[in-house]
Amino acid sequence: MAKKVARAPLDYLNMPAMKAWLAGVFVFLYTPLIILILFSFNDSKANVVWKGFTLKWYVKAFENTQLREALLNSLLIAGVCTIISVVLGALMAFAFWRFKFPFKGPLESGMSLPIVVPEICFGVAVLMFFAKIGFPNDLPYPFNLTQIILAHVTFAFPFVAIVVRARLESFNSELEAAALDLGATRYQAFRDVIIPHMKPGLIAGGLLAFTLSLDDFVITFFASGPGTITFPVKVYSMVRFSVTPEVNAASTIIILITVIATVLALRAQSATTKES
Amino acid sequence: MSDRDTIIRVEEVTKRYGKVTAVDRVTLEIPRGEFFALLGPSGCGKTTLLRMLAGFEMPSEGKIFIDGVDMSTIPPNKRPVNMVFQSYAVFPHMTVFENVAYGLKFDNVAKADQYGRVMAALADVKLDHLAERKPDQMSGGQRQRVALARALVKKPKVLLLDEPLSALDAKLREAMRFELAELQDKVGITFVMVTHDQDEALAMAGRCAVMDRGKLMQTATPSNLYEFPANKFVADFIGSVNLFEGTLEVDEPDHAIVQSEELGGRIFFDHGVSGAGGEKMWVGIRPEKIELLKREEGSTPPTPEDAPSGCNVTAGIVRQISYLGSESIYEIDLINGRRMQVSRPNLSRWDQEDFTWDDEVWLRWHGDSPVLLQS
């Protein structure tokens, strides 16, 4: 008979009930995704029964010019939005971390306003804003994406700022003093010591901005001009008729892109955090 | 222009933060090549003074000269001083080599010479075999060496050390004391160290400045600080001391006597003191300068040969004993209830058995042992 080992009070993972609960959580979280991916390989037009393996939906998705265009737009928007958000967010985080100025408290709380404001309100606000200033609606590609990019940056960069701000809290200010002491100017110290410390925050924040932009629907819907379409908006319009496995295939590709981006970002982050 | 051999001159420097005065009119001269310690309890202003030397803080009043040059308008990156920080502040994203080479970039050192200078500095701190390591693969002691090499490679006129040993464990700390002193001898650069640990300061520094609440209390060699403290604070801060309040009764060129109610008797000095008679003063006696003798019922006090009868002998009872191996510390209650500390070296292997709890003892000391303190 196996010897029964007493469970330590905090050793929760040794409880069968706890294991079952944990498994249940994972099932709940991932079943929809797994079904989505599985049915993208299903050789049937109806998304209900498994009829056999096929890649034809992927081919079909690729041959859909509109879908391809929408995906390209989305990636372009997300890329540009990430770069701008990281720069703006990092500068804002640095300013709040380093300087003391009047109304700093209210301003710092205001930083998270775009995060808490309901997306629908934000979308309407963006729409009204662009209409009010008479933003040109007929710019040639890729400048017709400017409105969407601006709208995305507005809600994405506070996320970057919050992540980078948290990262800066763990900065040992003696590192900066050491750089100054060794002959660096303030700018050189910022470049050589503070930015390397911020790096994991920049990566995590950038990843956040990228995924937020890539899958945003509501705000994009309001901000996009007549001729521009992004991936989520396109998928939405396709689903309105019927959920074809083609949508599954396209979604699987997006999931793949985000997973790869996350893995790369996490690896870059663990490489830099190990140093500090 | 100051004296050629003075590397640092601090003139009437005051530093205020709002209403708090962190450093209060400190004047100080440090000769070239000295190992100097700024010593004091936390919050005494020693670190603020060090940061003003480095240029991270600017004096509210007064001036600092380094090698004769007024530092009032010179930022940290232009000062001929380098610092070893308390946290070592080794750059985590750079290798040891890159850390040490970092400061040379700003000195217009040719790339070809950089390698040699970095490796020489690393050899000075015995780290040349770890040049390619990253700091997270090193122990605290090794990181400190990186910080030392990184500062010394710049060949500063003064090396500033902020609590250099506080983060090391006890054994390493002791080894590092000798090593730092040796390193200073070897490179010949003036070292200015901040520490709250008096043992550290006494062991390493050629001279120490003791600070308290922003004020400079005394600047002297370690032995002078210990044997000739300038005031109560220094006497109490450096080592242990038994302090008694009293009034000066006799003050002749060759002897003096203080009457102390606290001790319950008179204290004899075999030398003259310069003080006003009748004034309140303090007498300090170090625990190791007091002799413990067994006291039998009805025995007479064993007066020291040099002191008049009734002086420098007092009766007590052993209350506490701390056995520390090389010595034992005895806490003794005097007849009037005052507690006194006596330490006694364990010269033979059975010495600690001479006295035990509740033993009745005489405490005796010579006329040259106590010090008279006016403030």
Contacts between the chains, C-beta under 8 A, distances in Angstrom:
chain1	res1	chain2	res2	distance
A	172	B	87	5.7
A	172	B	89	6.5
A	174	B	85	4.4
A	174	B	86	7.1
A	174	B	87	5.0
A	174	B	89	4.0
A	175	B	89	4.9
A	175	B	91	6.5
A	177	B	54	7.8
A	177	B	56	5.8
A	177	B	76	7.5
A	177	B	83	7.7
A	177	B	85	6.8
A	177	B	89	6.9
A	178	B	83	7.3
A	178	B	85	5.8
A	178	B	89	3.9
A	178	B	91	7.5
A	178	B	147	7.8
A	178	B	150	7.8
A	179	B	91	7.7
A	179	B	102	7.4
A	180	B	55	8.0
A	180	B	56	7.6
A	180	B	75	7.6
A	180	B	76	4.6
A	180	B	77	5.2
A	181	B	54	6.0
A	181	B	76	5.4
A	181	B	77	7.3
A	181	B	81	7.8
A	181	B	82	5.8
A	181	B	83	4.9
A	181	B	151	7.8
A	182	B	77	7.6
A	182	B	82	6.8
A	182	B	102	5.7
A	182	B	103	3.3
A	182	B	106	6.9
A	182	B	150	6.9
A	182	B	151	7.8
A	182	B	154	6.7
A	183	B	77	4.8
A	183	B	78	7.9
A	183	B	103	5.4
A	183	B	105	7.5
A	183	B	106	3.1
A	183	B	107	6.5
A	183	B	154	7.3
A	184	B	77	5.9
A	184	B	102	7.9
A	184	B	106	6.4
A	185	B	77	6.2
A	188	B	106	7.8
A	192	B	91	7.7
A	192	B	102	7.4
A	193	B	91	6.3
A	196	B	91	7.8
A	196	B	92	8.0
A	196	B	93	4.3
A	197	B	92	7.9
A	197	B	93	7.8
A	272	B	93	7.0
A	274	B	136	6.2
A	275	B	92	4.2
A	275	B	93	5.0
A	275	B	134	6.2
A	275	B	135	7.4
A	275	B	136	5.7
A	276	B	92	4.2
A	276	B	93	7.4
A	276	B	136	7.6
